[in-house]
Amino acid sequence: SSGINAEWPLRPGSALREVRIIFCQYSAASAGARQFVSEHYVNLKVENPTTPILIRECSDVQPMLYARFAHGREKSAPLNDMVSNEILEKLKSLDETSLQEATNS
């Protein structure tokens, strides 16, 4: 198996509409975010071709993950000093948390 399906295909019913990752090109705190982009971006786009996945590099920013959901809801999470796989898990958990909230409301 190629492992691509394990990346993070959006779950059926996902309300996720956009992902943004912001990080510094140089800082140690952003090293995991840079690694995440190099390791996972292509497969995420292949698995989720209609979901915008935006990458923004800015000097001296704290690395952040933003997830925008249906109805304009947005969640964010700091990515300071996280490694690539921790960021992937954070993205999955934001999507799953949103699904639970949508189901409960």
N, CA, C and O of each residue as an XYZ file, in Angstrom:
420
protein
N       0.843     -1.188      0.000
C       0.000      0.000      0.000
C       0.880      1.240      0.000
O       1.960      1.240      0.591
N       0.429      2.278     -0.649
C       1.229      3.493     -0.790
C       1.234      4.315      0.478
O       2.119      5.150      0.661
N       0.270      4.102      1.362
C       0.209      4.900      2.577
C      -0.531      6.208      2.388
O      -0.781      6.917      3.363
N      -0.888      6.546      1.161
C      -1.539      7.830      0.923
C      -2.887      7.890      1.645
O      -3.230      8.928      2.212
N      -3.650      6.803      1.636
C      -4.965      6.841      2.268
C      -4.885      7.104      3.759
O      -5.843      7.595      4.355
N      -3.749      6.782      4.370
C      -3.587      7.031      5.798
C      -3.337      8.511      6.076
O      -3.417      8.942      7.226
N      -3.038      9.290      5.045
C      -2.681     10.684      5.247
C      -3.770     11.438      5.992
O      -3.549     11.919      7.103
N      -4.905     11.537      5.405
C      -6.008     12.274      6.011
C      -7.029     12.592      4.940
O      -7.235     13.756      4.598
N      -7.669     11.565      4.408
C      -8.777     11.911      3.526
C      -9.894     12.474      4.393
O     -10.156     11.976      5.488
N     -10.539     13.498      3.901
C     -11.651     14.060      4.671
C     -12.692     12.979      4.908
O     -13.022     12.198      4.016
N     -13.190     12.954      6.111
C     -14.208     11.970      6.445
C     -15.537     12.367      5.795
O     -15.802     13.551      5.591
N     -16.363     11.381      5.474
C     -17.687     11.724      4.940
C     -18.412     12.645      5.913
O     -18.449     12.383      7.116
N     -18.976     13.702      5.400
C     -19.687     14.636      6.254
C     -18.805     15.696      6.875
O     -19.289     16.516      7.654
N     -17.529     15.700      6.553
C     -16.639     16.703      7.123
C     -17.116     18.094      6.735
O     -17.529     18.338      5.602
N     -17.046     19.000      7.707
C     -17.426     20.386      7.452
C     -16.205     21.242      7.102
O     -16.335     22.449      6.901
N     -15.030     20.628      7.027
C     -13.801     21.380      6.765
C     -13.821     21.970      5.367
O     -14.060     21.267      4.386
N     -13.567     23.279      5.286
C     -13.611     23.970      4.000
C     -12.251     24.510      3.557
O     -12.026     24.728      2.367
N     -11.334     24.729      4.527
C     -10.037     25.303      4.174
C      -9.058     25.054      5.313
O      -9.430     25.071      6.486
N      -7.799     24.822      4.946
C      -6.723     24.669      5.914
C      -5.663     25.717      5.596
O      -5.286     25.892      4.437
N      -5.180     26.419      6.631
C      -4.070     27.356      6.462
C      -2.992     27.017      7.466
O      -3.270     26.792      8.644
N      -1.763     26.981      6.993
C      -0.620     26.752      7.865
C       0.318     27.935      7.683
O       0.734     28.254      6.569
N       0.640     28.578      8.796
C       1.511     29.753      8.775
C       2.747     29.412      9.594
O       2.645     28.887     10.703
N       3.922     29.716      9.035
C       5.148     29.430      9.764
C       6.280     30.326      9.291
O       6.203     30.952      8.234
N       7.335     30.372     10.103
C       8.544     31.118      9.767
C       9.476     30.213      8.957
O       9.583     29.017      9.227
N      10.145     30.797      7.967
C      11.041     30.019      7.119
C      12.287     29.558      7.866
O      12.949     28.618      7.427
N      12.623     30.203      8.993
C      13.921     29.972      9.629
C      13.862     29.494     11.066
O      14.779     28.805     11.514
N      12.820     29.835     11.803
C      12.844     29.603     13.252
C      12.798     28.115     13.599
O      12.221     27.304     12.875
N      13.422     27.786     14.726
C      13.410     26.406     15.214
C      11.983     25.981     15.586
O      11.614     24.823     15.390
N      11.184     26.905     16.118
C       9.809     26.573     16.519
C       8.957     26.155     15.326
O       7.972     25.435     15.488
N       9.333     26.606     14.125
C       8.573     26.278     12.907
C       9.143     25.081     12.143
O       8.620     24.727     11.086
N      10.197     24.456     12.654
C      10.848     23.359     11.922
C       9.866     22.232     11.602
O       9.889     21.687     10.499
N       9.005     21.880     12.558
C       8.040     20.813     12.327
C       7.011     21.183     11.272
O       6.588     20.332     10.489
N       6.605     22.453     11.245
C       5.644     22.906     10.236
C       6.264     22.832      8.838
O       5.607     22.421      7.882
N       7.530     23.232      8.729
C       8.217     23.125      7.431
C       8.325     21.665      7.011
O       8.121     21.332      5.843
N       8.648     20.797      7.965
C       8.748     19.364      7.683
C       7.387     18.803      7.266
O       7.298     18.006      6.333
N       6.334     19.224      7.961
C       4.983     18.773      7.638
C       4.637     19.090      6.184
O       4.119     18.235      5.465
N       4.923     20.315      5.757
C       4.614     20.712      4.380
C       5.388     19.844      3.393
O       4.824     19.378      2.403
N       6.673     19.625      3.654
C       7.471     18.846      2.708
C       7.050     17.376      2.682
O       7.140     16.730      1.638
N       6.594     16.844      3.809
C       6.231     15.428      3.872
C       4.785     15.136      3.479
O       4.505     14.081      2.909
N       3.866     16.050      3.774
C       2.438     15.710      3.675
C       1.625     16.531      2.687
O       0.535     16.105      2.304
N       2.109     17.686      2.260
C       1.274     18.571      1.435
C       0.773     17.888      0.168
O      -0.423     17.935     -0.122
N       1.659     17.259     -0.585
C       1.256     16.668     -1.866
C       0.187     15.601     -1.656
O      -0.819     15.590     -2.366
N       0.390     14.707     -0.694
C      -0.599     13.651     -0.463
C      -1.920     14.212      0.048
O      -2.985     13.714     -0.319
N      -1.865     15.240      0.887
C      -3.109     15.851      1.363
C      -3.902     16.427      0.198
O      -5.124     16.287      0.149
N      -3.210     17.080     -0.747
C      -3.905     17.645     -1.912
C      -4.471     16.543     -2.794
O      -5.570     16.686     -3.329
N      -3.737     15.444     -2.953
C      -4.228     14.324     -3.760
C      -5.491     13.741     -3.134
O      -6.461     13.445     -3.831
N      -5.467     13.578     -1.808
C      -6.599     12.969     -1.106
C      -7.779     13.925     -0.941
O      -8.916     13.479     -0.792
N      -7.523     15.231     -0.964
C      -8.551     16.245     -0.702
C      -8.477     17.336     -1.770
O      -8.206     18.494     -1.451
N      -8.715     16.975     -3.040
C      -8.448     17.915     -4.131
C      -9.314     19.168     -4.120
O      -8.921     20.178     -4.704
N     -10.464     19.139     -3.485
C     -11.336     20.315     -3.516
C     -11.188     21.194     -2.275
O     -11.814     22.250     -2.191
N     -10.366     20.772     -1.309
C     -10.165     21.551     -0.092
C      -8.922     22.404     -0.248
O      -7.834     21.859     -0.434
N      -9.043     23.729     -0.178
C      -7.845     24.568     -0.236
C      -6.938     24.303      0.965
O      -7.391     24.292      2.110
N      -5.665     24.091      0.689
C      -4.659     23.937      1.734
C      -3.612     25.007      1.461
O      -2.791     24.877      0.554
N      -3.655     26.065      2.261
C      -2.839     27.246      2.018
C      -1.628     27.251      2.934
O      -1.742     27.011      4.136
N      -0.476     27.525      2.358
C       0.781     27.563      3.096
C       1.291     29.004      3.047
O       1.437     29.574      1.966
N       1.562     29.594      4.212
C       2.049     30.970      4.272
C       3.329     31.011      5.085
O       3.358     30.597      6.243
N       4.383     31.515      4.466
C       5.649     31.702      5.161
C       5.810     33.182      5.488
O       5.720     34.035      4.605
N       6.048     33.474      6.755
C       6.226     34.853      7.204
C       7.367     34.878      8.210
O       7.456     34.005      9.074
N       8.234     35.870      8.101
C       9.348     35.963      9.042
C       8.853     36.222     10.453
O       7.942     37.019     10.675
N       9.463     35.542     11.386
C       9.254     35.788     12.822
C       7.814     35.613     13.288
O       7.363     36.345     14.168
N       7.085     34.661     12.717
C       5.742     34.362     13.221
C       5.782     33.045     13.985
O       6.640     32.195     13.748
N       4.845     32.896     14.895
C       4.669     31.615     15.568
C       3.909     30.697     14.617
O       2.931     31.125     14.004
N       4.335     29.454     14.483
C       3.628     28.556     13.565
C       2.210     28.270     14.069
O       2.000     27.979     15.247
N       1.255     28.358     13.161
C      -0.157     28.161     13.517
C      -0.857     27.350     12.443
O      -0.503     27.403     11.266
N      -1.848     26.607     12.871
C      -2.740     25.871     11.982
C      -4.125     26.485     12.130
O      -4.630     26.629     13.243
N      -4.735     26.844     11.016
C      -6.104     27.364     11.015
C      -6.959     26.426     10.171
O      -6.557     26.017      9.082
N      -8.124     26.094     10.674
C      -9.064     25.257      9.938
C     -10.396     25.997      9.886
O     -10.962     26.353     10.920
N     -10.885     26.224      8.673
C     -12.179     26.899      8.500
C     -13.207     25.852      8.111
O     -12.959     24.996      7.262
N     -14.371     25.941      8.754
C     -15.429     24.955      8.561
C     -16.664     25.605      7.954
O     -16.723     26.823      7.785
N     -17.633     24.788      7.633
C     -18.900     25.287      7.106
C     -19.473     26.320      8.074
O     -19.186     26.287      9.270
N     -20.270     27.218      7.555
C     -20.937     28.268      8.320
C     -19.945     29.248      8.949
O     -20.264     29.897      9.945
N     -18.747     29.358      8.374
C     -17.780     30.357      8.806
C     -17.074     30.076     10.109
O     -16.326     30.925     10.593
N     -17.288     28.904     10.699
C     -16.591     28.591     11.951
C     -15.116     28.345     11.656
O     -14.767     27.782     10.618
N     -14.257     28.771     12.574
C     -12.824     28.594     12.388
C     -12.194     28.163     13.699
O     -12.590     28.614     14.774
N     -11.210     27.287     13.596
C     -10.446     26.850     14.756
C      -8.981     27.035     14.434
O      -8.574     26.989     13.273
N      -8.191     27.243     15.473
C      -6.755     27.374     15.268
C      -6.023     26.621     16.358
O      -6.573     26.338     17.423
N      -4.773     26.302     16.072
C      -3.937     25.603     17.049
C      -2.493     26.027     16.827
O      -2.031     26.078     15.687
N      -1.775     26.330     17.904
C      -0.356     26.642     17.760
C       0.415     25.377     17.417
O       0.053     24.282     17.849
N       1.479     25.532     16.641
C       2.283     24.396     16.198
C       3.727     24.488     16.697
O       4.601     23.785     16.191
N       3.980     25.349     17.682
C       5.348     25.549     18.176
C       5.995     24.233     18.552
O       5.443     23.459     19.334
N       7.156     23.984     17.999
C       7.997     22.846     18.365
C       7.337     21.482     18.159
O       7.809     20.485     18.705
N       6.261     21.422     17.384
C       5.660     20.130     17.067
C       6.424     19.485     15.916
O       7.027     20.171     15.091
N       6.387     18.152     15.875
C       6.963     17.447     14.740
C       5.862     17.189     13.718
O       4.675     17.337     14.009
N       6.276     16.806     12.530
C       5.360     16.669     11.398
C       4.140     15.798     11.715
O       3.012     16.201     11.435
N       4.347     14.622     12.290
C       3.218     13.720     12.544
C       2.276     14.266     13.616
O       1.077     13.991     13.581
N       2.804     15.034     14.567
C       1.939     15.667     15.570
C       1.019     16.692     14.899
O      -0.139     16.840     15.289
N       1.532     17.391     13.902
C       0.719     18.375     13.180
C      -0.381     17.673     12.401
O      -1.518     18.143     12.372
N      -0.053     16.552     11.771
C      -1.074     15.783     11.048
C      -2.172     15.328     12.007
O      -3.356     15.413     11.678
N      -1.792     14.849     13.179
C      -2.783     14.422     14.174
C      -3.623     15.600     14.662
O      -4.823     15.447     14.893
N      -3.006     16.776     14.823
C      -3.740     17.968     15.247
C      -4.790     18.337     14.197
O      -5.922     18.680     14.538
N      -4.411     18.265     12.929
C      -5.347     18.567     11.852
C      -6.515     17.583     11.857
O      -7.670     17.986     11.718
N      -6.218     16.308     12.017
C      -7.284     15.298     12.095
C      -8.204     15.566     13.282
O      -9.423     15.446     13.169
N      -7.612     15.931     14.426
C      -8.434     16.132     15.621
C      -9.323     17.364     15.479
O     -10.455     17.357     15.962
N      -8.839     18.421     14.828
C      -9.696     19.594     14.593
C     -10.884     19.211     13.717
O     -12.007     19.647     13.969
N     -10.644     18.407     12.698
C     -11.726     17.971     11.812
C     -12.723     17.105     12.579
O     -13.931     17.289     12.435
N     -12.243     16.172     13.385
C     -13.127     15.292     14.142
C     -13.914     16.058     15.194
O     -15.096     15.786     15.405
N     -13.267     17.019     15.858
C     -13.950     17.832     16.851
C     -15.073     18.625     16.199
O     -16.155     18.761     16.769
N     -14.818     19.146     15.011
C     -15.849     19.902     14.302
C     -17.034     19.016     13.953
O     -18.186     19.438     14.063
N     -16.751     17.779     13.530
C     -17.835     16.856     13.208
C     -18.699     16.578     14.435
O     -19.925     16.549     14.337
N     -18.062     16.372     15.594
C     -18.815     16.128     16.810
C     -19.679     17.318     17.183
O     -20.826     17.149     17.596
N     -19.132     18.534     17.040
C     -19.892     19.724     17.378
C     -21.084     19.889     16.438
O     -22.178     20.248     16.874
N     -20.870     19.627     15.147
C     -21.957     19.767     14.175
C     -23.066     18.753     14.470
O     -24.250     19.055     14.321
N     -22.673     17.556     14.886
C     -23.648     16.518     15.185
C     -24.442     16.854     16.435
O     -25.632     16.553     16.525
N     -23.774     17.482     17.402
C     -24.424     17.793     18.677
C     -25.299     19.038     18.623
O     -26.137     19.238     19.502
N     -25.118     19.881     17.601
C     -25.880     21.124     17.584
C     -27.176     20.993     16.817
O     -27.932     21.959     16.712
